[in-house]
Amino acid sequence: MRIHGIIYLSLLFSISLQGEERLAAAIQAYELEYRGKVGDAYESRVRKLNGQLDLALEGEEKKAIEAGDLDLVTAIRAERKSLVEKGVIETEPPANLPAVLKRFREAWEKEVHKLDAEKEQLEVEINTAFAKTLKVLETALTKEAKIDEALAVRKYNEKFIGSSSSLGRTENAAGGSWKKILDGSSLEGWVTKSPESFQTVENGVRARKSKKRGGALLYYVGEDDTPDVFTDFEVRFRLHSEGEQGKANSGFFYHMPESMPENTQSGGAEINIANGSDLQNQTGSIWDVKNVKNSLRGQDSTFELVIRVTADEILVTADGREIMRHDPSKGPSPAYFPKGGAIALQANSTPAAYIFEEISIRQLQD
């Protein structure tokens, strides 16, 4: 079903509707369009691609059986099982992966990347149109002297822009400009008491704890010797895990003491980053505050993680999809500290680890 701006506008300018109803109608129209053109369409294309791959693997399995190649049959069946049960191929191949499976993997990953790029472009188009629609509604309500309702629409729009990874890249979005604080090629602007735990590698900065020292933190200090302070902010990561699946563990700490304690649990709050399928605190969890129990798939390929921290809300998205939302006024422990504080990355697993390819941040205070 195709819903475009003209339908949004017809909903917005229906004078019989109050501002709240008009906003709700616009949101409903947006969600319907997003689900139809992005969510459902993307999942359908991935399922079709997976079905084609499974059919091709089935043919290869029959050939391997006829050839009496037990090792190849076993490898193909493991590949097909992963595809059926998880919807993805485990992208950390074993050292002895047969050449035929390697070719299939490469072809599958190439097509998935194409689908991801198409999905991102559609997200940009739909989200941009919706943000403009909300701006039109804000203006209309203001002209009707419905000031409180107009302010409510503006607040919603600001949150929507902030939570959208595609819109969050624009400089005119709510909040300050994005500043790249890690480019993956050096540790300039960062300090740690455990240098062996944070190493620059070919594709980013590896966070892998030392067997001797245990967990460690890497603090952002910018151009000075003391950590920069962030209170209301948004941070965007490009990262991936490496090593045995289910064993990588890291974290993003915020509102931390500026004294840079070596103990990773000293003050502040942590957004957990982990890929263990049996964990209660998956990627996106606020440690000891709010758990995310659903494992985030595909962390061994590059993905984008966006964390937004304000007094009203803590929001985490992965590749534009919400995975955790929390009201800081609720919960067993604080997740927001009004004075703000330092930010840091954690190294908390070995030999599996996370590679941070790029990090950008922006302040959200006026």
Backbone torsions as a table, in degrees:
resi	resn	phi	psi	omega
1	MET	NA	131.3	-175.5
2	ARG	-107.3	118.9	178.2
3	ILE	-119.7	123.4	-176.5
4	HIS	-118.4	-176.7	-173.9
5	GLY	-54.2	-34.3	-177.3
6	ILE	-63.8	-34.9	177.6
7	ILE	-72.8	-40.7	174.7
8	TYR	-54.2	-49.6	-175.0
9	LEU	-64.9	-37.0	177.9
10	SER	-62.9	-32.6	176.2
11	LEU	-71.4	-39.5	-175.2
12	LEU	-69.4	-36.1	-172.8
13	PHE	-98.5	13.9	172.9
14	SER	-74.5	102.2	-172.0
15	ILE	-64.1	-22.6	-179.5
16	SER	-69.7	-16.5	-179.7
17	LEU	-93.8	142.9	173.1
18	GLN	-75.6	166.5	-178.4
19	GLY	-56.8	-42.6	-179.0
20	GLU	-62.8	-40.3	-179.5
21	GLU	-68.6	-38.2	179.9
22	ARG	-67.1	-38.3	176.1
23	LEU	-65.1	-44.9	-179.9
24	ALA	-61.4	-39.1	179.5
25	ALA	-66.5	-40.4	178.8
26	ALA	-64.9	-41.6	179.1
27	ILE	-63.3	-42.9	179.9
28	GLN	-62.2	-42.3	178.7
29	ALA	-64.1	-41.3	178.2
30	TYR	-62.6	-47.2	-177.6
31	GLU	-63.1	-36.3	178.8
32	LEU	-66.6	-44.1	179.2
33	GLU	-65.9	-43.8	-179.1
34	TYR	-62.2	-45.4	-178.4
35	ARG	-63.3	-41.4	-177.4
36	GLY	-73.4	-42.1	-173.7
37	LYS	-91.8	-23.7	-177.0
38	VAL	-115.0	-63.4	-173.9
39	GLY	-61.8	-64.5	-176.9
40	ASP	-65.0	-40.9	-178.5
41	ALA	-63.4	-42.5	-179.9
42	TYR	-64.7	-47.3	-179.6
43	GLU	-61.4	-38.0	179.3
44	SER	-64.7	-40.9	-179.9
45	ARG	-67.7	-38.3	178.5
46	VAL	-66.6	-42.2	178.6
47	ARG	-61.9	-40.3	178.6
48	LYS	-63.7	-44.0	178.3
49	LEU	-61.9	-44.1	179.5
50	ASN	-63.7	-37.3	178.1
51	GLY	-64.7	-39.9	177.6
52	GLN	-64.3	-41.8	179.3
53	LEU	-65.9	-43.5	-179.3
54	ASP	-62.1	-38.5	178.7
55	LEU	-64.7	-41.8	178.4
56	ALA	-65.4	-40.1	178.7
57	LEU	-66.6	-35.0	177.0
58	GLU	-60.5	-41.3	177.6
59	GLY	-63.6	-41.1	178.4
60	GLU	-66.8	-34.4	178.8
61	GLU	-65.2	-40.6	178.7
62	LYS	-63.0	-41.3	178.2
63	LYS	-62.8	-41.5	-179.3
64	ALA	-65.9	-36.8	177.9
65	ILE	-65.1	-44.6	179.2
66	GLU	-62.6	-32.7	-180.0
67	ALA	-82.9	-7.4	-179.7
68	GLY	71.5	25.4	-178.1
69	ASP	-92.2	89.0	-175.3
70	LEU	-63.5	-40.7	-179.3
71	ASP	-61.1	-42.6	-179.8
72	LEU	-68.9	-40.3	177.1
73	VAL	-58.3	-45.8	-179.6
74	THR	-62.7	-42.9	-179.8
75	ALA	-64.8	-41.9	-180.0
76	ILE	-65.8	-41.8	179.6
77	ARG	-64.3	-36.5	176.9
78	ALA	-65.1	-39.4	179.1
79	GLU	-64.8	-44.2	-179.8
80	ARG	-66.7	-37.0	179.0
81	LYS	-64.4	-43.2	178.0
82	SER	-61.5	-40.8	-178.4
83	LEU	-65.7	-42.9	-177.5
84	VAL	-72.9	-45.5	-174.3
85	GLU	-77.9	-35.2	-174.2
86	LYS	-110.0	-14.5	-179.1
87	GLY	77.8	2.6	179.2
88	VAL	-141.2	161.0	170.6
89	ILE	-93.3	132.0	175.8
90	GLU	-60.4	118.2	-171.0
91	THR	-86.9	5.2	173.3
92	GLU	-101.1	88.6	-172.2
93	PRO	-72.0	149.3	174.5
94	PRO	-67.5	158.5	-177.2
95	ALA	-62.1	-30.1	-176.1
96	ASN	-102.0	29.1	-179.4
97	LEU	-61.1	125.4	180.0
98	PRO	-58.3	148.3	-176.5
99	ALA	-59.4	-37.7	-178.4
100	VAL	-65.3	-38.1	178.2
101	LEU	-71.8	-33.6	177.1
102	LYS	-61.7	-41.8	179.0
103	ARG	-64.1	-42.3	178.9
104	PHE	-63.9	-42.4	178.9
105	ARG	-59.1	-47.7	-177.4
106	GLU	-62.0	-41.7	179.3
107	ALA	-66.3	-42.1	179.8
108	TRP	-63.7	-46.5	-178.9
109	GLU	-63.3	-37.0	178.1
110	LYS	-61.8	-43.4	-179.7
111	GLU	-69.7	-38.5	178.1
112	VAL	-62.6	-41.0	178.1
113	HIS	-62.3	-36.4	176.3
114	LYS	-63.8	-45.3	178.7
115	LEU	-61.9	-40.5	178.9
116	ASP	-62.1	-41.5	-179.7
117	ALA	-65.5	-41.6	178.0
118	GLU	-64.3	-40.6	179.3
119	LYS	-63.2	-43.9	-179.4
120	GLU	-62.4	-41.0	179.4
121	GLN	-64.0	-42.1	177.0
122	LEU	-63.3	-40.0	177.8
123	GLU	-59.9	-43.9	179.0
124	VAL	-59.2	-47.1	-177.5
125	GLU	-63.9	-47.0	-176.9
126	ILE	-69.8	-43.5	-178.9
127	ASN	-67.4	-37.9	177.9
128	THR	-64.0	-43.9	179.1
129	ALA	-62.0	-41.3	-179.2
130	PHE	-67.3	-41.3	178.2
131	ALA	-61.1	-39.4	177.3
132	LYS	-66.8	-37.9	178.0
133	THR	-61.3	-43.5	178.4
134	LEU	-64.1	-36.1	177.2
135	LYS	-64.5	-40.1	176.8
136	VAL	-62.2	-42.8	178.8
137	LEU	-63.1	-42.4	177.7
138	GLU	-57.1	-46.1	-179.8
139	THR	-64.3	-42.7	-179.7
140	ALA	-62.1	-44.7	180.0
141	LEU	-65.8	-36.8	177.2
142	THR	-62.1	-44.5	179.4
143	LYS	-64.8	-25.9	177.6
144	GLU	-87.4	5.9	179.5
145	ALA	66.1	23.4	175.8
146	LYS	-96.7	70.8	-169.4
147	ILE	-66.9	-45.2	-179.9
148	ASP	-61.2	-39.6	179.4
149	GLU	-68.8	-37.2	177.5
150	ALA	-64.2	-40.7	178.3
151	LEU	-65.2	-36.9	178.4
152	ALA	-64.3	-40.1	177.7
153	VAL	-64.9	-42.7	179.2
154	ARG	-60.7	-44.3	-179.3
155	LYS	-62.2	-41.9	178.8
156	TYR	-62.9	-43.0	-178.7
157	ASN	-63.1	-40.1	178.9
158	GLU	-63.0	-41.5	178.7
159	LYS	-67.8	-39.2	179.2
160	PHE	-62.3	-45.8	179.5
161	ILE	-62.2	-42.2	-179.3
162	GLY	-65.5	-32.5	-177.1
163	SER	-87.3	-9.9	-179.9
164	SER	-92.5	117.1	-178.2
165	SER	-63.8	-31.2	-179.3
166	SER	-72.6	-43.8	179.6
167	LEU	-76.8	-26.6	-178.9
168	GLY	-64.5	-14.4	-179.7
169	ARG	-80.4	-15.8	-176.3
170	THR	-79.8	147.3	-176.7
171	GLU	-76.2	-22.7	-177.3
172	ASN	-93.0	9.6	176.0
173	ALA	-72.6	165.6	-179.3
174	ALA	-57.2	134.1	-179.6
175	GLY	103.4	-179.3	-178.1
176	GLY	-80.2	-178.0	-179.7
177	SER	-75.0	150.9	176.0
178	TRP	-72.1	141.0	176.3
179	LYS	-126.7	123.0	178.3
180	LYS	-76.2	122.4	-177.6
181	ILE	-111.3	-7.5	173.5
182	LEU	-150.4	124.0	-178.5
183	ASP	-106.0	3.8	176.9
184	GLY	84.9	-7.3	-176.6
185	SER	-104.2	-11.1	179.9
186	SER	-159.8	172.3	176.8
187	LEU	-107.8	24.9	179.1
188	GLU	-61.5	130.1	-178.5
189	GLY	89.1	3.3	-179.2
190	TRP	-127.2	146.0	177.8
191	VAL	-135.9	154.4	178.6
192	THR	-152.4	154.5	173.7
193	LYS	-91.0	-1.5	179.8
194	SER	-130.5	71.4	-176.0
195	PRO	-59.7	-24.4	-180.0
196	GLU	-70.9	-15.0	-177.3
197	SER	-90.4	-11.7	-178.2
198	PHE	-132.8	106.9	-175.5
199	GLN	-125.1	139.4	174.5
200	THR	-77.5	124.7	178.9
201	VAL	-120.0	-173.3	-172.5
202	GLU	-58.6	-39.0	-173.7
203	ASN	-116.1	20.6	176.5
204	GLY	151.7	-159.7	178.2
205	VAL	-105.9	119.7	-179.3
206	ARG	-86.5	128.5	175.3
207	ALA	-105.1	98.5	-177.2
208	ARG	-136.5	120.0	-172.9
209	LYS	-69.6	152.9	176.8
210	SER	-82.0	139.9	178.4
211	LYS	-64.0	-26.2	-178.3
212	LYS	-81.5	-36.8	-171.1
213	ARG	-104.0	-15.9	-178.1
214	GLY	76.9	-156.0	-177.9
215	GLY	-57.3	150.1	-177.6
216	ALA	-147.6	160.8	179.9
217	LEU	-122.4	145.6	174.9
218	LEU	-118.5	115.6	-175.0
219	TYR	-96.3	144.5	173.4
220	TYR	-90.1	124.1	-179.3
221	VAL	-119.4	-7.0	-179.7
222	GLY	66.1	-127.3	-176.0
223	GLU	-96.8	-1.9	-177.8
224	ASP	-110.1	-175.2	178.8
225	ASP	-94.2	-9.3	179.3
226	THR	-113.8	149.8	-175.8
227	PRO	-60.7	143.2	171.1
228	ASP	-69.5	149.1	-178.0
229	VAL	-104.6	132.2	177.1
230	PHE	-128.2	135.0	178.1
231	THR	-111.5	-74.6	172.7
232	ASP	-100.2	121.6	-172.7
233	PHE	-158.8	171.7	174.3
234	GLU	-136.1	134.2	-178.3
235	VAL	-127.7	139.7	-176.1
236	ARG	-124.1	128.1	-179.3
237	PHE	-114.8	144.3	161.3
238	ARG	-115.5	122.1	-171.9
239	LEU	-155.5	169.8	172.7
240	HIS	-158.5	160.9	178.2
241	SER	-95.0	159.5	174.4
242	GLU	-139.4	156.4	-180.0
243	GLY	93.3	-167.3	-175.9
244	GLU	-60.4	129.5	-179.4
245	GLN	-64.3	142.1	-179.4
246	GLY	85.7	2.2	-176.1
247	LYS	-117.2	-9.1	-177.8
248	ALA	-82.3	136.8	-177.9
249	ASN	-146.9	127.6	177.9
250	SER	-147.8	-163.4	179.3
251	GLY	-178.3	159.5	174.5
252	PHE	-115.6	119.7	179.3
253	PHE	-101.4	141.0	177.9
254	TYR	-140.6	163.7	-175.7
255	HIS	54.5	37.5	-179.0
256	MET	-86.2	156.3	175.2
257	PRO	-59.6	143.8	-179.3
258	GLU	-74.7	-8.7	-179.4
259	SER	-75.6	-3.7	178.5
260	MET	54.3	64.0	179.2
261	PRO	-66.1	146.6	179.3
262	GLU	-77.3	-28.0	178.0
263	ASN	-72.1	117.2	-173.6
264	THR	-67.9	-11.1	-178.8
265	GLN	-102.9	14.1	-176.1
266	SER	-88.6	93.7	174.9
267	GLY	78.3	173.9	177.4
268	GLY	68.5	-163.1	-179.6
269	ALA	-138.2	159.9	-177.5
270	GLU	-130.8	132.5	166.7
271	ILE	-95.1	116.5	-175.2
272	ASN	-74.5	146.2	175.1
273	ILE	-130.4	110.5	-174.4
274	ALA	-156.9	153.0	-178.0
275	ASN	-122.6	20.8	178.1
276	GLY	-78.2	123.5	-175.3
277	SER	-67.7	-18.9	-176.7
278	ASP	-101.3	8.2	-177.9
279	LEU	-81.4	150.3	173.4
280	GLN	-87.3	-20.2	-178.5
281	ASN	-116.4	79.0	-178.6
282	GLN	-75.3	177.9	176.6
283	THR	-52.3	128.8	-178.2
284	GLY	103.6	-13.6	178.6
285	SER	-67.6	146.5	167.7
286	ILE	-95.3	114.0	-171.9
287	TRP	-55.9	128.7	178.6
288	ASP	64.1	13.0	179.9
289	VAL	-125.7	-56.7	-178.3
290	LYS	-146.4	123.8	-177.2
291	ASN	-93.7	144.6	167.3
292	VAL	-107.7	117.5	-173.2
293	LYS	-95.0	-17.7	-179.3
294	ASN	-86.3	125.0	-179.1
295	SER	-69.0	134.9	178.1
296	LEU	-82.7	120.5	-177.1
297	ARG	-77.9	159.1	169.8
298	GLY	71.2	25.2	-178.1
299	GLN	-74.7	-12.0	176.8
300	ASP	-82.7	-3.3	168.0
301	SER	-109.4	156.2	-178.5
302	THR	-58.0	130.4	174.9
303	PHE	-137.3	165.1	-178.5
304	GLU	-109.7	125.9	178.6
305	LEU	-115.9	125.6	179.8
306	VAL	-120.2	128.3	-179.9
307	ILE	-120.1	125.9	179.9
308	ARG	-117.5	125.0	-176.5
309	VAL	-121.8	117.2	173.3
310	THR	-140.3	170.1	179.4
311	ALA	-65.9	-24.0	-178.0
312	ASP	-89.6	-27.5	-170.7
313	GLU	-163.3	141.5	168.6
314	ILE	-110.0	123.9	-175.2
315	LEU	-130.3	133.9	177.7
316	VAL	-126.2	129.3	175.5
317	THR	-125.0	150.6	176.0
318	ALA	-125.0	117.7	-176.0
319	ASP	50.8	41.9	176.0
320	GLY	83.3	-3.5	-178.2
321	ARG	-104.0	129.0	-179.5
322	GLU	-65.4	130.0	176.2
323	ILE	-121.1	-13.7	176.5
324	MET	-160.1	134.9	174.7
325	ARG	-137.3	133.5	-174.7
326	HIS	-143.6	137.5	173.6
327	ASP	-88.7	112.7	-175.9
328	PRO	-61.9	-16.4	179.0
329	SER	-77.3	-7.4	-179.1
330	LYS	-117.3	166.9	177.5
331	GLY	108.7	163.4	-176.4
332	PRO	-72.3	-23.7	-177.3
333	SER	-140.1	158.8	179.0
334	PRO	-64.7	142.0	173.2
335	ALA	-119.3	-0.7	-179.4
336	TYR	-143.7	133.4	179.8
337	PHE	-123.0	115.5	-171.8
338	PRO	-54.3	-28.4	-179.6
339	LYS	-78.3	-10.8	-178.0
340	GLY	73.2	-158.6	179.6
341	GLY	161.6	-166.7	-176.1
342	ALA	-80.2	162.5	173.4
343	ILE	-118.2	152.4	-177.4
344	ALA	-157.1	156.7	173.1
345	LEU	-104.0	150.1	-179.6
346	GLN	-111.9	141.5	167.8
347	ALA	-109.5	118.0	-171.7
348	ASN	-142.1	21.6	176.8
349	SER	-153.5	156.4	175.4
350	THR	-158.9	141.0	1.3
351	PRO	-81.7	-17.7	176.2
352	ALA	-62.0	148.4	-174.5
353	ALA	-158.5	173.9	171.5
354	TYR	-108.5	143.7	174.9
355	ILE	-108.4	117.7	177.9
356	PHE	-92.4	109.0	-175.5
357	GLU	-82.4	-35.4	-176.0
358	GLU	-162.9	142.5	176.5
359	ILE	-137.4	132.1	173.9
360	SER	-128.6	153.0	-177.5
361	ILE	-143.6	154.7	173.3
362	ARG	-147.4	145.7	177.2
363	GLN	-78.7	147.7	178.9
364	LEU	-113.1	-3.8	178.1
365	GLN	-71.2	153.4	175.9
366	ASP	-68.4	NA	NA
